[in-house]
Amino acid sequence: MSFTAFYKRNLGFYKLAIASNLEYRLNFFMDAMLQPSITSIVEMVLWMAIFKGAQATTIGGFEQNYYLAYALWATFIARATVNWTYEFKMIEEIDQGTINGLLVRPMNYYEYYLSQLLGYKSITTGFSLLFPVVIILSTQLPTDWSRFPAAMLLVFYYLFFVYSISFCIASLAFFFNKVNSLTVTKNLAMWLLTGELFPLDLMPEAIRKVFLLMPFSSGVYVPVGFLTGRIGWDALWQGFISVTLGILFFSVLGALLWRKGMKAYVGTGA
């Protein structure tokens, strides 16, 4: 297989995701902009209420504006780094047997949905980040714009890690029924582990160190904390290292599960 064929095929998958998501404009707007905007506003109001109730100028060594900036960025970054849409699709196709139509095509199932995920995230992230950028610029909330490219690079690199987990969970559908419940459980766990619920530096030091060593923190806390000045370059590089190790681990696990799953798969579905 030539690189040109590989590139054109995956570029086609990438464009397919963009076209399919832009087909329903209202749904796209609500998914990319309206829902995270409402969530971020609610969280910012909660942090203002917390500071007012505590009658404190700082919490955990940071002023209110740092928490408002964190809440604003975290909501949209979390939206960019979560994958449940394509994970559900992969599980459903294996569970119902519609994967048969994909297996006979001259392509790799892994790259088919990975390219679509990247296309989907590119268009939605690029559009949705307009909201926090406008708010930050108009309110002057703490954000180091010189760090923005590095932070976004980690965000998109993290997508490969998230997809590797999704592929592992989807592969379990070869062996078990209704594994989509694992997707819900995983997303709830990552709500805490990534730092979307609250900044991880509010945790006890021992727990914080453990959480930062895991790749999940690179989904929200590391890029957002780096952008808002809560952490430095050393933590960002540590994030790249932990995500790389996570990708390697779940990629190997996913390959093993897929291979065993294909041997057990009887293909009696649609």
C-alpha positions in Angstrom: 0.0 0.0 0.0 1.5 3.4 -1.1 1.6 6.4 1.2 -0.5 8.3 -1.4 -3.3 5.8 -1.3 -3.2 5.9 2.5 -3.3 9.7 2.6 -6.1 10.0 0.1 -8.2 7.4 1.8 -7.9 8.9 5.3 -8.4 12.4 3.9 -11.6 11.2 2.5 -12.7 9.8 5.9 -11.7 13.2 7.4 -13.8 15.2 4.9 -16.7 12.8 5.4 -16.9 13.6 9.1 -16.8 17.3 8.4 -19.5 17.1 5.7 -21.8 14.8 7.8 -21.6 17.1 10.8 -22.2 20.3 8.9 -25.3 18.7 7.2 -27.4 19.4 10.2 -26.5 23.0 11.0 -28.7 23.5 14.1 -27.4 20.3 15.7 -23.8 21.3 14.9 -24.4 24.8 16.5 -25.9 23.3 19.6 -23.2 20.7 20.0 -20.2 23.0 19.3 -21.3 26.2 20.7 -24.6 26.4 22.7 -24.2 23.5 25.1 -20.6 24.3 26.2 -21.4 28.0 26.4 -24.2 27.4 28.8 -22.1 24.9 30.8 -19.2 27.4 31.1 -21.5 30.2 32.2 -23.0 28.0 34.9 -19.6 27.0 36.2 -18.3 30.5 36.2 -21.3 31.6 38.2 -20.7 28.8 40.7 -17.1 29.9 41.2 -18.2 33.4 41.8 -20.7 32.1 44.4 -17.9 30.0 46.0 -15.6 33.1 46.4 -18.4 35.2 47.7 -19.6 32.6 50.2 -16.0 31.9 51.4 -15.3 35.7 51.6 -11.8 35.0 50.4 -9.6 36.7 47.8 -7.8 33.5 47.0 -8.5 29.8 47.0 -5.6 27.4 46.7 -3.3 30.3 46.0 -5.3 31.7 43.0 -7.6 34.6 42.7 -11.2 34.4 41.4 -10.2 35.5 37.8 -8.0 32.4 37.5 -10.9 30.1 38.3 -13.2 31.9 35.9 -10.6 31.6 33.1 -10.1 27.9 34.0 -13.9 27.2 34.0 -14.3 28.9 30.7 -11.5 27.1 28.9 -12.0 23.8 30.6 -15.6 23.4 29.4 -14.6 23.8 25.7 -11.3 21.9 25.9 -13.2 19.0 27.6 -15.7 19.1 24.7 -12.8 18.8 22.3 -11.1 15.9 24.0 -14.1 13.6 24.7 -15.1 10.8 22.3 -18.5 9.1 22.8 -20.2 9.7 19.4 -17.9 7.5 17.4 -17.4 5.1 20.3 -21.1 4.4 20.3 -21.1 4.0 16.5 -18.3 1.4 16.7 -19.9 -0.5 19.5 -23.3 -0.5 17.7 -21.8 -1.8 14.4 -20.0 -4.6 16.1 -23.0 -5.5 18.3 -25.5 -5.5 15.4 -23.2 -7.0 12.8 -23.3 -4.0 10.4 -19.5 -4.0 10.7 -19.6 -6.7 8.0 -20.0 -4.0 5.3 -16.8 -2.2 6.5 -14.7 -5.3 6.9 -14.9 -6.2 3.3 -13.8 -2.8 2.1 -10.1 -2.0 1.3 -9.5 -0.1 4.5 -8.5 -0.5 8.1 -11.3 -0.2 10.6 -9.1 1.6 13.1 -8.1 4.4 10.7 -11.6 4.7 9.4 -13.0 6.1 12.6 -9.8 7.7 13.8 -9.7 9.9 10.7 -13.4 10.8 11.1 -12.8 11.6 14.8 -10.0 14.0 13.8 -12.2 15.6 11.1 -15.1 16.0 13.5 -13.0 17.5 16.3 -11.2 19.9 13.9 -14.4 21.5 12.7 -16.2 21.6 16.0 -13.2 22.8 18.1 -12.2 25.5 15.6 -15.8 26.8 15.7 -16.5 26.4 19.5 -13.3 28.0 20.7 -14.5 31.3 19.3 -16.7 31.8 22.4 -13.9 31.5 25.0 -11.5 33.6 22.9 -14.0 36.4 22.6 -14.9 36.3 26.3 -11.2 36.2 27.4 -10.2 39.1 25.1 -13.2 41.2 26.3 -12.8 40.5 30.0 -9.0 40.2 30.2 -9.2 37.0 32.2 -5.8 35.4 32.8 -4.6 33.7 29.6 -1.1 33.5 28.1 -1.7 33.5 24.4 1.9 32.7 23.6 1.2 29.2 25.1 -1.9 28.6 23.1 -0.3 26.7 20.2 1.5 24.3 22.5 -1.6 23.8 24.6 -3.7 23.0 21.5 -1.1 20.6 20.2 -1.4 18.6 23.4 -5.2 18.7 23.1 -5.2 17.1 19.6 -2.4 14.7 20.5 -4.6 13.6 23.4 -7.3 12.6 20.9 -5.2 9.7 19.8 -5.1 8.5 23.4 -8.9 8.9 23.8 -9.5 7.1 20.5 -7.2 4.2 21.6 -9.4 3.7 24.7 -12.5 3.9 22.6 -11.2 1.2 20.2 -10.5 -1.1 23.2 -14.0 -0.6 24.6 -15.6 -1.1 21.2 -13.6 -4.3 20.7 -15.1 -5.7 23.9 -18.4 -5.8 22.0 -17.1 -8.9 20.3 -17.3 -10.7 23.6 -20.0 -8.9 25.7 -23.4 -7.4 25.1 -24.3 -3.7 25.9 -20.7 -2.6 26.5 -21.9 1.0 25.7 -22.5 1.3 29.5 -18.7 1.3 29.8 -18.6 4.4 27.7 -20.9 6.2 30.2 -18.8 4.9 33.1 -15.6 6.0 31.4 -16.9 9.5 30.7 -18.0 10.0 34.3 -14.5 8.8 35.5 -12.7 11.1 33.1 -14.9 14.0 34.3 -12.9 13.9 37.5 -9.5 12.5 36.2 -9.1 15.1 33.5 -9.8 18.1 35.8 -13.0 19.1 34.1 -14.9 19.0 37.4 -12.4 21.2 39.2 -8.7 22.1 38.9 -6.6 19.1 40.1 -4.3 21.4 42.1 -7.1 21.7 44.7 -6.6 18.0 45.6 -4.3 16.9 48.4 -0.7 16.9 47.1 -0.2 13.2 47.1 -3.4 12.6 45.1 -2.5 15.5 42.8 0.9 14.0 41.9 -0.7 10.6 41.1 -3.3 12.2 38.9 -0.7 14.3 37.0 1.3 11.2 36.3 -1.7 9.7 34.5 -2.4 10.7 30.9 -6.0 11.7 31.7 -4.9 15.0 33.2 -3.8 16.1 29.7 -7.4 16.1 28.6 -8.3 19.3 30.5 -6.1 20.3 33.5 -2.7 20.3 31.8 -3.6 22.4 28.7 -6.0 24.7 30.6 -3.7 25.1 33.6 -0.8 25.8 31.2 -2.9 28.4 29.3 -4.0 30.2 32.5 -0.7 30.1 34.3 -1.4 27.5 36.9 1.4 25.2 35.7 4.6 25.6 33.7 6.4 24.0 30.7 7.7 21.1 32.8 4.1 19.9 33.5 3.2 20.3 29.8 6.1 18.1 28.7 5.2 15.6 31.3 1.7 15.6 29.8 3.1 14.7 26.3 5.2 11.9 27.8 2.3 10.4 29.8 -0.1 10.6 26.8 2.5 8.9 24.6 2.8 6.0 27.1 -1.0 5.8 27.3 -1.3 5.6 23.5 1.2 2.8 23.4 -0.5 0.8 26.1 -4.0 1.1 24.8 -2.9 0.6 21.2 -1.3 -2.7 22.0 -4.3 -3.7 24.2 -6.7 -2.7 21.4 -4.8 -4.7 18.8 -4.9 -7.8 21.0 -8.6 -7.4 21.7 -9.4 -6.8 18.1 -7.4 -9.9 17.0 -9.1 -12.1 19.5 -12.5 -10.5 18.7 -12.2 -11.2 15.0 -11.5 -14.8 15.7 -14.6 -15.0 17.9 -16.8 -12.9 15.6 -19.3 -14.9 13.5 -20.7 -12.1 11.4 -24.4 -13.0 11.6 -25.7 -9.5 11.7 -26.8 -7.2 8.9 
